[in-house]
C-alpha cells in the first residue's frame, strides 16, 4: 500500500497543479465576464477599465495552463495587444454600452505593447532567446503599422522605424550568415543598417 501511494503521488501532485492553473485562469476570466456584464447592466465606466485590465491576468494564467514555453510569453503578450487593437477597431462605431470599452482597450493595448517591448530588451543578449525576442519586437513594430492604418494616425509610423531597428539588427546579426552566406562584420550583418535605411 505504501509503494502504491508513493507511485501515485506524482500523478496526484501533477493533477493538483493542473487544477490550480485552471483555477488561476478561470477565476479572473469569470470576474472579467462579471465586470463586462456589470458594464452592460449599469453602464458605469470603471467596470470597463477593470475588465480590460483584469483580462491579461487570465491570459497569462492560460498560457501557463496550455504549457507554453516561458520564452514565448512575450510574443503571446504582443498577440494580445493585437487582439485588443482589433477589438477596439470593431468598437469604434459602437453606439451601445460597448462604446464604453474604447478607451480601456486603447490604453491597455498601449500598456501591454510598451511593457512587452521594454521587458524583452534585456533578453536580446541571450542567444537562446533571440528568436522569441525578434518575434516579439517585430510584432510590436507591425502593431504600430496596423494602428496607423486602422485609425488613420501618423505618429505610429513615426515610431515604427525605431521599434523595428532592434529586431532587424538582432535578426541580421543572429541569422545573417545563414540568410546571405556572409559572416557578420563587427557583430552586425553588412545588410542590416542599409536595410533599415531603405525601410525608413
Order of alpha helices (4+ residues) and beta strands (2+ residues): alpha-alpha-alpha-alpha-alpha-alpha-alpha
